[in-house]
């Protein structure tokens, strides 16, 4: 925690505008029962989630893939500015919360700095996610840089699920 992220040349950025007020999109990201409805790759489910929304607090979750694999992860919150911005360190973990390698991509960076911004205009909210590896090895940096299309699809699938939840009034 507290490490400096790689230069912005190695940051992945994705945005989407939702037809929903910022306050609701913020709640979808910060309230466990709402978060579990949309987060993760399409077809997966969040089987466990705990969120301690405070600086230094953690979010801890398990995503179960359609084939039954589990991916455990943890956020450690650096900055919380409701309803505008969240900044956290993101890790894959084992079941007990210890930092672990990505279960399917062992050369994925161990630590990611995630910045999420929520901008509202005329009742619509633009959600922007910036993802930056922190202190990656050369191999981790190459893995991250070569995975941009997969990240785009992964976040895009999550955003589709979020849009569906917002339409259904979740």
Secondary structure, 3 states (H helix, E strand, C coil): CCCCECCHHHEEEEEEEECCCHHHHHHHHHCHHHHCCCCCCCCCEEEEEEECCCCCCEEEEEEECCCCCEEEEEEEEEEEECCCEEEEEEEEECCCCCEECCCCCCCCCCCEEEEEEEEEECCEEEEEEEEEEECCCHHHHHHHHHCHHHHHHHHHHHHHHHHHHHHHCC
